[in-house]
Amino acid sequence: MKKVLVVLMLVLVLTPSYLVSEPLKGYEPYEENEFPLWTYKLRRAETLFFGSMVLTLPAAALIWSLAQRSNMVSPASTELQNLLIQASIAATISLGIATADYIIGEIGGQ
């Protein structure tokens, strides 16, 4: 009986919202100058940063483990510290990729 009452209450509460609401307007594409140029550049940098993390994170983990095995660097005290070091190396490389793309774009645009 409680389930029926809950379902009935949900129907009574949710149905009027569909009946009263306005229909959605048609799709309107963005205009050419709707957003400032810096937002496009920021979006590109964000895409490059996080997109390159897919490649730089495993590469940084591999290079870090090889450096530890060959005693070039001292091993981290905990696994968490080890992971944070690898992530920071990967983030630095990804930031360098995004920054290099920005610089190349600014020089090439002139």
N, CA, C and O atoms as CSV, one atom per row, in Angstrom:
chain,resi,resn,atom,element,x,y,z
A,1,MET,N,N,0.822,-1.185,0.000
A,1,MET,CA,C,0.000,0.000,0.000
A,1,MET,C,C,0.872,1.256,0.000
A,1,MET,O,O,0.544,2.250,-0.649
A,2,LYS,N,N,1.989,1.201,0.738
A,2,LYS,CA,C,2.869,2.362,0.805
A,2,LYS,C,C,3.528,2.637,-0.548
A,2,LYS,O,O,3.694,3.795,-0.932
A,3,LYS,N,N,3.904,1.584,-1.268
A,3,LYS,CA,C,4.520,1.763,-2.576
A,3,LYS,C,C,3.547,2.422,-3.543
A,3,LYS,O,O,3.925,3.304,-4.315
A,4,VAL,N,N,2.301,1.992,-3.496
A,4,VAL,CA,C,1.284,2.567,-4.379
A,4,VAL,C,C,1.083,4.038,-4.040
A,4,VAL,O,O,0.943,4.872,-4.935
A,5,LEU,N,N,1.070,4.353,-2.762
A,5,LEU,CA,C,0.890,5.737,-2.338
A,5,LEU,C,C,2.083,6.607,-2.765
A,5,LEU,O,O,1.899,7.744,-3.197
A,6,VAL,N,N,3.288,6.076,-2.645
A,6,VAL,CA,C,4.483,6.820,-3.050
A,6,VAL,C,C,4.482,7.048,-4.559
A,6,VAL,O,O,4.785,8.151,-5.016
A,7,VAL,N,N,4.149,6.030,-5.329
A,7,VAL,CA,C,4.103,6.170,-6.785
A,7,VAL,C,C,3.035,7.170,-7.187
A,7,VAL,O,O,3.259,7.990,-8.077
A,8,LEU,N,N,1.884,7.114,-6.549
A,8,LEU,CA,C,0.806,8.051,-6.846
A,8,LEU,C,C,1.224,9.482,-6.515
A,8,LEU,O,O,0.927,10.402,-7.278
A,9,MET,N,N,1.904,9.679,-5.401
A,9,MET,CA,C,2.368,11.015,-5.030
A,9,MET,C,C,3.413,11.528,-6.034
A,9,MET,O,O,3.392,12.700,-6.410
A,10,LEU,N,N,4.311,10.660,-6.458
A,10,LEU,CA,C,5.306,11.063,-7.441
A,10,LEU,C,C,4.657,11.455,-8.764
A,10,LEU,O,O,5.052,12.440,-9.389
A,11,VAL,N,N,3.673,10.692,-9.183
A,11,VAL,CA,C,2.965,11.017,-10.424
A,11,VAL,C,C,2.253,12.351,-10.287
A,11,VAL,O,O,2.285,13.169,-11.208
A,12,LEU,N,N,1.614,12.579,-9.155
A,12,LEU,CA,C,0.887,13.831,-8.951
A,12,LEU,C,C,1.830,15.031,-8.842
A,12,LEU,O,O,1.471,16.138,-9.244
A,13,VAL,N,N,3.005,14.823,-8.312
A,13,VAL,CA,C,3.949,15.924,-8.159
A,13,VAL,C,C,4.686,16.205,-9.470
A,13,VAL,O,O,4.888,17.368,-9.820
A,14,LEU,N,N,5.088,15.168,-10.195
A,14,LEU,CA,C,5.915,15.350,-11.377
A,14,LEU,C,C,5.132,15.631,-12.654
A,14,LEU,O,O,5.655,16.302,-13.545
A,15,THR,N,N,3.930,15.156,-12.775
A,15,THR,CA,C,3.147,15.351,-13.994
A,15,THR,C,C,2.845,16.819,-14.274
A,15,THR,O,O,2.991,17.240,-15.421
A,16,PRO,N,N,2.435,17.619,-13.301
A,16,PRO,CA,C,2.141,19.023,-13.628
A,16,PRO,C,C,3.353,19.798,-14.146
A,16,PRO,O,O,3.187,20.755,-14.903
A,17,SER,N,N,4.551,19.409,-13.759
A,17,SER,CA,C,5.726,20.134,-14.241
A,17,SER,C,C,5.881,19.983,-15.753
A,17,SER,O,O,6.326,20.917,-16.419
A,18,TYR,N,N,5.523,18.831,-16.299
A,18,TYR,CA,C,5.582,18.643,-17.744
A,18,TYR,C,C,4.462,19.392,-18.448
A,18,TYR,O,O,4.648,19.888,-19.559
A,19,LEU,N,N,3.318,19.474,-17.819
A,19,LEU,CA,C,2.178,20.138,-18.441
A,19,LEU,C,C,2.314,21.652,-18.414
A,19,LEU,O,O,1.845,22.324,-19.333
A,20,VAL,N,N,2.938,22.200,-17.392
A,20,VAL,CA,C,3.030,23.641,-17.220
A,20,VAL,C,C,4.280,24.218,-17.891
A,20,VAL,O,O,4.281,25.386,-18.281
A,21,SER,N,N,5.308,23.444,-18.025
A,21,SER,CA,C,6.572,23.973,-18.542
A,21,SER,C,C,6.454,24.361,-20.010
A,21,SER,O,O,5.644,23.816,-20.760
A,22,GLU,N,N,7.290,25.321,-20.392
A,22,GLU,CA,C,7.309,25.776,-21.775
A,22,GLU,C,C,8.099,24.785,-22.622
A,22,GLU,O,O,9.051,24.175,-22.134
A,23,PRO,N,N,7.718,24.623,-23.870
A,23,PRO,CA,C,8.497,23.724,-24.733
A,23,PRO,C,C,9.874,24.328,-25.005
A,23,PRO,O,O,10.048,25.546,-25.011
A,24,LEU,N,N,10.825,23.462,-25.223
A,24,LEU,CA,C,12.184,23.923,-25.497
A,24,LEU,C,C,12.241,24.617,-26.846
A,24,LEU,O,O,11.605,24.194,-27.811
A,25,LYS,N,N,13.006,25.678,-26.891
A,25,LYS,CA,C,13.201,26.381,-28.151
A,25,LYS,C,C,14.121,25.561,-29.039
A,25,LYS,O,O,14.809,24.656,-28.566
A,26,GLY,N,N,14.130,25.874,-30.305
A,26,GLY,CA,C,14.999,25.172,-31.238
A,26,GLY,C,C,16.460,25.434,-30.937
A,26,GLY,O,O,16.803,26.378,-30.225
A,27,TYR,N,N,17.294,24.606,-31.475
A,27,TYR,CA,C,18.736,24.726,-31.260
A,27,TYR,C,C,19.253,25.981,-31.947
A,27,TYR,O,O,18.942,26.237,-33.110
A,28,GLU,N,N,20.035,26.750,-31.227
A,28,GLU,CA,C,20.682,27.929,-31.785
A,28,GLU,C,C,22.188,27.755,-31.634
A,28,GLU,O,O,22.692,27.730,-30.511
A,29,PRO,N,N,22.911,27.636,-32.734
A,29,PRO,CA,C,24.367,27.480,-32.610
A,29,PRO,C,C,25.003,28.756,-32.079
A,29,PRO,O,O,24.440,29.846,-32.179
A,30,TYR,N,N,26.196,28.589,-31.508
A,30,TYR,CA,C,26.918,29.747,-30.989
A,30,TYR,C,C,27.281,30.681,-32.136
A,30,TYR,O,O,27.591,30.244,-33.245
A,31,GLU,N,N,27.235,31.959,-31.846
A,31,GLU,CA,C,27.667,32.935,-32.839
A,31,GLU,C,C,29.191,32.976,-32.869
A,31,GLU,O,O,29.859,32.509,-31.946
A,32,GLU,N,N,29.717,33.535,-33.933
A,32,GLU,CA,C,31.171,33.504,-34.116
A,32,GLU,C,C,31.906,34.277,-33.023
A,32,GLU,O,O,32.945,33.820,-32.547
A,33,ASN,N,N,31.403,35.408,-32.626
A,33,ASN,CA,C,32.087,36.231,-31.629
A,33,ASN,C,C,31.375,36.209,-30.280
A,33,ASN,O,O,31.433,37.185,-29.533
A,34,GLU,N,N,30.712,35.115,-29.968
A,34,GLU,CA,C,29.966,35.048,-28.712
A,34,GLU,C,C,30.886,34.936,-27.500
A,34,GLU,O,O,30.573,35.452,-26.427
A,35,PHE,N,N,32.011,34.267,-27.670
A,35,PHE,CA,C,32.958,34.103,-26.574
A,35,PHE,C,C,34.241,34.850,-26.905
A,35,PHE,O,O,34.623,34.929,-28.072
A,36,PRO,N,N,34.916,35.401,-25.892
A,36,PRO,CA,C,36.191,36.079,-26.166
A,36,PRO,C,C,37.267,35.081,-26.592
A,36,PRO,O,O,37.165,33.884,-26.324
A,37,LEU,N,N,38.283,35.589,-27.250
A,37,LEU,CA,C,39.344,34.743,-27.797
A,37,LEU,C,C,40.101,33.989,-26.709
A,37,LEU,O,O,40.521,32.852,-26.925
A,38,TRP,N,N,40.281,34.607,-25.546
A,38,TRP,CA,C,41.053,33.955,-24.485
A,38,TRP,C,C,40.370,32.689,-23.988
A,38,TRP,O,O,41.048,31.783,-23.503
A,39,THR,N,N,39.034,32.600,-24.095
A,39,THR,CA,C,38.355,31.378,-23.656
A,39,THR,C,C,38.654,30.217,-24.593
A,39,THR,O,O,38.757,29.073,-24.152
A,40,TYR,N,N,38.795,30.505,-25.889
A,40,TYR,CA,C,39.167,29.452,-26.834
A,40,TYR,C,C,40.589,28.959,-26.559
A,40,TYR,O,O,40.864,27.760,-26.615
A,41,LYS,N,N,41.477,29.892,-26.266
A,41,LYS,CA,C,42.866,29.518,-25.979
A,41,LYS,C,C,42.963,28.720,-24.683
A,41,LYS,O,O,43.730,27.762,-24.588
A,42,LEU,N,N,42.177,29.123,-23.687
A,42,LEU,CA,C,42.173,28.398,-22.418
A,42,LEU,C,C,41.619,26.987,-22.602
A,42,LEU,O,O,42.147,26.032,-22.033
A,43,ARG,N,N,40.566,26.858,-23.389
A,43,ARG,CA,C,39.975,25.538,-23.644
A,43,ARG,C,C,40.962,24.647,-24.390
A,43,ARG,O,O,41.067,23.454,-24.103
A,44,ARG,N,N,41.682,25.223,-25.344
A,44,ARG,CA,C,42.679,24.445,-26.080
A,44,ARG,C,C,43.792,23.979,-25.146
A,44,ARG,O,O,44.224,22.828,-25.213
A,45,ALA,N,N,44.254,24.875,-24.275
A,45,ALA,CA,C,45.310,24.507,-23.331
A,45,ALA,C,C,44.831,23.420,-22.376
A,45,ALA,O,O,45.578,22.494,-22.059
A,46,GLU,N,N,43.591,23.532,-21.922
A,46,GLU,CA,C,43.033,22.515,-21.028
A,46,GLU,C,C,42.952,21.160,-21.722
A,46,GLU,O,O,43.296,20.134,-21.135
A,47,THR,N,N,42.499,21.160,-22.962
A,47,THR,CA,C,42.395,19.913,-23.715
A,47,THR,C,C,43.766,19.291,-23.935
A,47,THR,O,O,43.930,18.080,-23.791
A,48,LEU,N,N,44.745,20.110,-24.280
A,48,LEU,CA,C,46.095,19.587,-24.481
A,48,LEU,C,C,46.698,19.070,-23.181
A,48,LEU,O,O,47.361,18.034,-23.172
A,49,PHE,N,N,46.470,19.787,-22.082
A,49,PHE,CA,C,47.039,19.374,-20.799
A,49,PHE,C,C,46.491,18.011,-20.382
A,49,PHE,O,O,47.256,17.080,-20.128
A,50,PHE,N,N,45.163,17.899,-20.313
A,50,PHE,CA,C,44.583,16.642,-19.842
A,50,PHE,C,C,44.697,15.531,-20.881
A,50,PHE,O,O,44.778,14.355,-20.526
A,51,GLY,N,N,44.702,15.895,-22.155
A,51,GLY,CA,C,44.884,14.885,-23.192
A,51,GLY,C,C,46.280,14.296,-23.185
A,51,GLY,O,O,46.455,13.098,-23.406
A,52,SER,N,N,47.271,15.130,-22.932
A,52,SER,CA,C,48.639,14.618,-22.902
A,52,SER,C,C,48.942,13.865,-21.608
A,52,SER,O,O,49.894,13.086,-21.557
A,53,MET,N,N,48.146,14.087,-20.567
A,53,MET,CA,C,48.347,13.335,-19.316
A,53,MET,C,C,48.181,11.835,-19.542
A,53,MET,O,O,48.786,11.026,-18.838
A,54,VAL,N,N,47.364,11.468,-20.521
A,54,VAL,CA,C,47.162,10.052,-20.835
A,54,VAL,C,C,48.478,9.415,-21.267
A,54,VAL,O,O,48.728,8.242,-20.989
A,55,LEU,N,N,49.302,10.180,-21.936
A,55,LEU,CA,C,50.594,9.658,-22.393
A,55,LEU,C,C,51.724,9.918,-21.407
A,55,LEU,O,O,52.605,9.076,-21.232
A,56,THR,N,N,51.701,11.075,-20.766
A,56,THR,CA,C,52.828,11.427,-19.898
A,56,THR,C,C,52.802,10.692,-18.561
A,56,THR,O,O,53.857,10.454,-17.973
A,57,LEU,N,N,51.628,10.331,-18.073
A,57,LEU,CA,C,51.573,9.636,-16.780
A,57,LEU,C,C,52.226,8.253,-16.841
A,57,LEU,O,O,53.056,7.954,-15.982
A,58,PRO,N,N,51.896,7.398,-17.810
A,58,PRO,CA,C,52.616,6.117,-17.872
A,58,PRO,C,C,54.104,6.290,-18.193
A,58,PRO,O,O,54.943,5.544,-17.687
A,59,ALA,N,N,54.427,7.278,-19.038
A,59,ALA,CA,C,55.837,7.505,-19.363
A,59,ALA,C,C,56.606,7.970,-18.128
A,59,ALA,O,O,57.731,7.530,-17.893
A,60,ALA,N,N,56.003,8.855,-17.343
A,60,ALA,CA,C,56.661,9.330,-16.122
A,60,ALA,C,C,56.817,8.197,-15.111
A,60,ALA,O,O,57.839,8.107,-14.431
A,61,ALA,N,N,55.813,7.337,-15.012
A,61,ALA,CA,C,55.902,6.198,-14.091
A,61,ALA,C,C,57.021,5.250,-14.514
A,61,ALA,O,O,57.767,4.747,-13.675
A,62,LEU,N,N,57.131,5.011,-15.809
A,62,LEU,CA,C,58.184,4.130,-16.312
A,62,LEU,C,C,59.567,4.730,-16.083
A,62,LEU,O,O,60.476,4.047,-15.611
A,63,ILE,N,N,59.721,5.992,-16.412
A,63,ILE,CA,C,61.022,6.651,-16.244
A,63,ILE,C,C,61.400,6.743,-14.769
A,63,ILE,O,O,62.563,6.550,-14.413
A,64,TRP,N,N,60.419,7.037,-13.907
A,64,TRP,CA,C,60.697,7.137,-12.471
A,64,TRP,C,C,61.119,5.779,-11.905
A,64,TRP,O,O,62.052,5.702,-11.106
A,65,SER,N,N,60.435,4.711,-12.317
A,65,SER,CA,C,60.808,3.392,-11.797
A,65,SER,C,C,62.181,2.966,-12.317
A,65,SER,O,O,62.951,2.337,-11.591
A,66,LEU,N,N,62.488,3.305,-13.566
A,66,LEU,CA,C,63.823,2.994,-14.089
A,66,LEU,C,C,64.897,3.795,-13.366
A,66,LEU,O,O,65.980,3.276,-13.096
A,67,ALA,N,N,64.610,5.051,-13.052
A,67,ALA,CA,C,65.579,5.880,-12.324
A,67,ALA,C,C,65.797,5.352,-10.911
A,67,ALA,O,O,66.914,5.407,-10.396
A,68,GLN,N,N,64.747,4.842,-10.283
A,68,GLN,CA,C,64.903,4.268,-8.942
A,68,GLN,C,C,65.708,2.977,-8.979
A,68,GLN,O,O,66.559,2.746,-8.120
A,69,ARG,N,N,65.439,2.134,-9.973
A,69,ARG,CA,C,66.149,0.856,-10.062
A,69,ARG,C,C,67.630,1.036,-10.372
A,69,ARG,O,O,68.461,0.233,-9.947
A,70,SER,N,N,67.954,2.089,-11.112
A,70,SER,CA,C,69.364,2.325,-11.436
A,70,SER,C,C,70.043,3.224,-10.404
A,70,SER,O,O,71.170,3.673,-10.617
A,71,ASN,N,N,69.360,3.489,-9.287
A,71,ASN,CA,C,69.884,4.292,-8.176
A,71,ASN,C,C,70.268,5.715,-8.588
A,71,ASN,O,O,71.187,6.299,-8.013
A,72,MET,N,N,69.573,6.270,-9.573
A,72,MET,CA,C,69.795,7.667,-9.954
A,72,MET,C,C,69.085,8.603,-8.982
A,72,MET,O,O,69.540,9.722,-8.746
A,73,VAL,N,N,67.968,8.142,-8.418
A,73,VAL,CA,C,67.217,8.910,-7.420
A,73,VAL,C,C,66.952,7.993,-6.237
A,73,VAL,O,O,66.907,6.771,-6.379
A,74,SER,N,N,66.780,8.592,-5.078
A,74,SER,CA,C,66.481,7.772,-3.905
A,74,SER,C,C,65.005,7.378,-3.938
A,74,SER,O,O,64.162,8.173,-4.351
A,75,PRO,N,N,64.691,6.170,-3.510
A,75,PRO,CA,C,63.302,5.723,-3.547
A,75,PRO,C,C,62.431,6.514,-2.576
A,75,PRO,O,O,62.898,6.987,-1.540
A,76,ALA,N,N,61.170,6.646,-2.930
A,76,ALA,CA,C,60.220,7.355,-2.076
A,76,ALA,C,C,59.935,6.519,-0.835
A,76,ALA,O,O,60.046,5.294,-0.859
A,77,SER,N,N,59.566,7.196,0.248
A,77,SER,CA,C,59.355,6.483,1.509
A,77,SER,C,C,58.041,5.707,1.520
A,77,SER,O,O,57.956,4.657,2.156
A,78,THR,N,N,57.020,6.203,0.831
A,78,THR,CA,C,55.726,5.508,0.787
A,78,THR,C,C,55.261,5.396,-0.661
A,78,THR,O,O,55.772,6.080,-1.548
A,79,GLU,N,N,54.293,4.531,-0.878
A,79,GLU,CA,C,53.719,4.380,-2.214
A,79,GLU,C,C,52.972,5.636,-2.635
A,79,GLU,O,O,52.983,6.005,-3.809
A,80,LEU,N,N,52.319,6.295,-1.674
A,80,LEU,CA,C,51.601,7.526,-1.989
A,80,LEU,C,C,52.568,8.602,-2.462
A,80,LEU,O,O,52.293,9.307,-3.433
A,81,GLN,N,N,53.685,8.726,-1.785
A,81,GLN,CA,C,54.687,9.710,-2.193
A,81,GLN,C,C,55.238,9.362,-3.574
A,81,GLN,O,O,55.484,10.251,-4.389
A,82,ASN,N,N,55.425,8.102,-3.828
A,82,ASN,CA,C,55.893,7.638,-5.130
A,82,ASN,C,C,54.900,8.023,-6.228
A,82,ASN,O,O,55.296,8.512,-7.286
A,83,LEU,N,N,53.617,7.801,-5.971
A,83,LEU,CA,C,52.570,8.143,-6.933
A,83,LEU,C,C,52.487,9.650,-7.153
A,83,LEU,O,O,52.310,10.106,-8.283
A,84,LEU,N,N,52.615,10.421,-6.079
A,84,LEU,CA,C,52.558,11.877,-6.204
A,84,LEU,C,C,53.742,12.425,-6.995
A,84,LEU,O,O,53.592,13.380,-7.757
A,85,ILE,N,N,54.896,11.836,-6.819
A,85,ILE,CA,C,56.071,12.260,-7.589
A,85,ILE,C,C,55.856,11.973,-9.071
A,85,ILE,O,O,56.137,12.820,-9.920
A,86,GLN,N,N,55.357,10.780,-9.380
A,86,GLN,CA,C,55.098,10.426,-10.774
A,86,GLN,C,C,54.044,11.338,-11.390
A,86,GLN,O,O,54.185,11.767,-12.535
A,87,ALA,N,N,52.988,11.636,-10.636
A,87,ALA,CA,C,51.927,12.515,-11.145
A,87,ALA,C,C,52.438,13.933,-11.350
A,87,ALA,O,O,52.055,14.596,-12.313
A,88,SER,N,N,53.296,14.401,-10.456
A,88,SER,CA,C,53.819,15.762,-10.621
A,88,SER,C,C,54.775,15.855,-11.807
A,88,SER,O,O,54.813,16.876,-12.494
A,89,ILE,N,N,55.535,14.811,-12.047
A,89,ILE,CA,C,56.400,14.795,-13.232
A,89,ILE,C,C,55.545,14.818,-14.496
A,89,ILE,O,O,55.827,15.571,-15.428
A,90,ALA,N,N,54.504,13.994,-14.525
A,90,ALA,CA,C,53.615,13.949,-15.691
A,90,ALA,C,C,52.893,15.277,-15.892
A,90,ALA,O,O,52.735,15.735,-17.023
A,91,ALA,N,N,52.454,15.895,-14.798
A,91,ALA,CA,C,51.758,17.183,-14.908
A,91,ALA,C,C,52.698,18.271,-15.406
A,91,ALA,O,O,52.288,19.141,-16.175
A,92,THR,N,N,53.946,18.232,-14.976
A,92,THR,CA,C,54.920,19.222,-15.440
A,92,THR,C,C,55.186,19.068,-16.932
A,92,THR,O,O,55.270,20.059,-17.657
A,93,ILE,N,N,55.317,17.839,-17.385
A,93,ILE,CA,C,55.529,17.607,-18.819
A,93,ILE,C,C,54.303,18.048,-19.613
A,93,ILE,O,O,54.440,18.678,-20.661
A,94,SER,N,N,53.110,17.725,-19.125
A,94,SER,CA,C,51.879,18.125,-19.813
A,94,SER,C,C,51.730,19.639,-19.839
A,94,SER,O,O,51.287,20.203,-20.840
A,95,LEU,N,N,52.093,20.297,-18.752
A,95,LEU,CA,C,52.053,21.760,-18.725
A,95,LEU,C,C,53.045,22.344,-19.730
A,95,LEU,O,O,52.766,23.355,-20.375
A,96,GLY,N,N,54.188,21.709,-19.853
A,96,GLY,CA,C,55.163,22.146,-20.853
A,96,GLY,C,C,54.639,21.990,-22.272
A,96,GLY,O,O,54.887,22.841,-23.125
A,97,ILE,N,N,53.916,20.905,-22.527
A,97,ILE,CA,C,53.325,20.693,-23.852
A,97,ILE,C,C,52.289,21.770,-24.154
A,97,ILE,O,O,52.281,22.341,-25.244
A,98,ALA,N,N,51.415,22.046,-23.187
A,98,ALA,CA,C,50.382,23.066,-23.388
A,98,ALA,C,C,51.001,24.450,-23.551
A,98,ALA,O,O,50.540,25.240,-24.375
A,99,THR,N,N,52.034,24.751,-22.779
A,99,THR,CA,C,52.705,26.047,-22.887
A,99,THR,C,C,53.426,26.182,-24.221
A,99,THR,O,O,53.388,27.244,-24.842
A,100,ALA,N,N,54.080,25.119,-24.662
A,100,ALA,CA,C,54.764,25.152,-25.958
A,100,ALA,C,C,53.764,25.366,-27.087
A,100,ALA,O,O,54.044,26.112,-28.025
A,101,ASP,N,N,52.609,24.725,-27.010
A,101,ASP,CA,C,51.576,24.923,-28.024
A,101,ASP,C,C,51.093,26.367,-28.032
A,101,ASP,O,O,50.874,26.945,-29.097
A,102,TYR,N,N,50.928,26.950,-26.850
A,102,TYR,CA,C,50.494,28.351,-26.768
A,102,TYR,C,C,51.537,29.282,-27.385
A,102,TYR,O,O,51.194,30.188,-28.144
A,103,ILE,N,N,52.802,29.054,-27.059
A,103,ILE,CA,C,53.871,29.910,-27.587
A,103,ILE,C,C,53.972,29.765,-29.103
A,103,ILE,O,O,54.108,30.761,-29.813
A,104,ILE,N,N,53.907,28.538,-29.596
A,104,ILE,CA,C,53.959,28.317,-31.043
A,104,ILE,C,C,52.768,28.980,-31.726
A,104,ILE,O,O,52.912,29.559,-32.802
A,105,GLY,N,N,51.596,28.897,-31.106
A,105,GLY,CA,C,50.411,29.535,-31.676
A,105,GLY,C,C,50.511,31.039,-31.703
A,105,GLY,O,O,50.059,31.675,-32.655
A,106,GLU,N,N,51.100,31.623,-30.666
A,106,GLU,CA,C,51.245,33.079,-30.623
A,106,GLU,C,C,52.295,33.561,-31.617
A,106,GLU,O,O,52.109,34.595,-32.259
A,107,ILE,N,N,53.381,32.833,-31.749
A,107,ILE,CA,C,54.426,33.229,-32.697
A,107,ILE,C,C,53.947,33.017,-34.131
A,107,ILE,O,O,54.176,33.859,-34.998
A,108,GLY,N,N,53.293,31.908,-34.371
A,108,GLY,CA,C,52.812,31.602,-35.717
A,108,GLY,C,C,51.651,32.473,-36.146
A,108,GLY,O,O,51.420,32.641,-37.344
A,109,GLY,N,N,50.911,33.032,-35.195
A,109,GLY,CA,C,49.757,33.860,-35.526
A,109,GLY,C,C,50.122,35.257,-35.972
A,109,GLY,O,O,49.270,35.973,-36.499
A,110,GLN,N,N,51.368,35.670,-35.777
A,110,GLN,CA,C,51.756,37.047,-36.124
A,110,GLN,C,C,52.207,37.161,-37.551
A,110,GLN,O,O,52.565,38.250,-38.000
